C-alpha cells in the first residue's frame, strides 16, 4: 500500500467522508455557495481527519495486540509518528478553517473537534462514551447554519436530530470492534450494554432522528419526509438482520446508519426548511 494511501486509510475515510459529504450537502441546502460551501466542507473534513488520525495513533498498540492487520500502522504501511503528526496538523487547522465564518462559527466547529478528541481519549473507555458523539454531531449542523451570513441561530430540532444521529452512529460504529475492544480493556457504553442492546440503541436513535427531521420543522410533513421515514424503518432492521447473520466483522448496521444519515440530510436539502 503506497504511503499516502496508507495515511488516508488511517483517517477512517469511510465514516469521515460520509460525515463531510453529508454536512457539505446540508450547507448547500441552507444556502452556502462558492468559497463558503468549500470552506464549510474543509472545516468539517478537518474534524474528521483529526479524530480518525488521532484515534489510530492512540490505538496503535491495541491494534497490534489484537492483530488488526487491516489497520495501516500495525500492518507497517505507515509509521505511528506520521499518523500522529497528521492528526496534530488537522486538529490545529479546525479553528483556522472556521475563523472566516466568524467567532460563533469558529467556536462551534472547534467544539466539534474538542469533543471528537475527547472520545478518542479519555471517554472512549467509559460509560460516557456516547457523550462526545451527541455533542459533536449536534454541533455540526449548528456550525453549518451559524456560518451563514448574519449568523442565524440553528433551530433546536436540527441540533436534536444531529445529536440523535451521532448517538446512533456511535453504537453502530463500535459494534464491529466489541470483541477486540473487550480484549484490550475498552469498556464504553456499548460494551457495557452488549451487542444486542447496542444494536437496538443504534436503530432507536436513528429512527428518532428521522422522525425529528420529518416532524420537527414547522408545517405538515412532506411526502418526501414520510417516504424517508418509511425507508428508515425498512433499512435499519435490514442492517440489523444482516449484521446478525454476517461472518467476520459485522459492519452492516454501521452502513445502514450511514445510509439513513445521508437520507436525512438529503431530506433537509429538499424540504428547504432548515432556516
MONORMO-V433267 format. One record per run of one state. SS is the DSSP state (2 for helix, 1 for strand, 0 for the rest). FROM is the first residue (numbers start at 1). TO is the last residue. If there is no record, write none. Layout:
# MONORMO-V433267
SS | FROM | TO
SS | FROM | TO
This chain:
# MONORMO-V433267
0 | 1 | 2
2 | 3 | 9
0 | 10 | 12
2 | 13 | 30
0 | 31 | 33
2 | 34 | 58
0 | 59 | 59
2 | 60 | 65
0 | 66 | 71
2 | 72 | 75
0 | 76 | 79
2 | 80 | 99
0 | 100 | 102
2 | 103 | 120
0 | 121 | 122
2 | 123 | 125
0 | 126 | 130
2 | 131 | 146
0 | 147 | 155
2 | 156 | 175
0 | 176 | 177
2 | 178 | 183
0 | 184 | 188
2 | 189 | 193
0 | 194 | 194
2 | 195 | 215
0 | 216 | 222
2 | 223 | 244
0 | 245 | 251
2 | 252 | 271
0 | 272 | 275
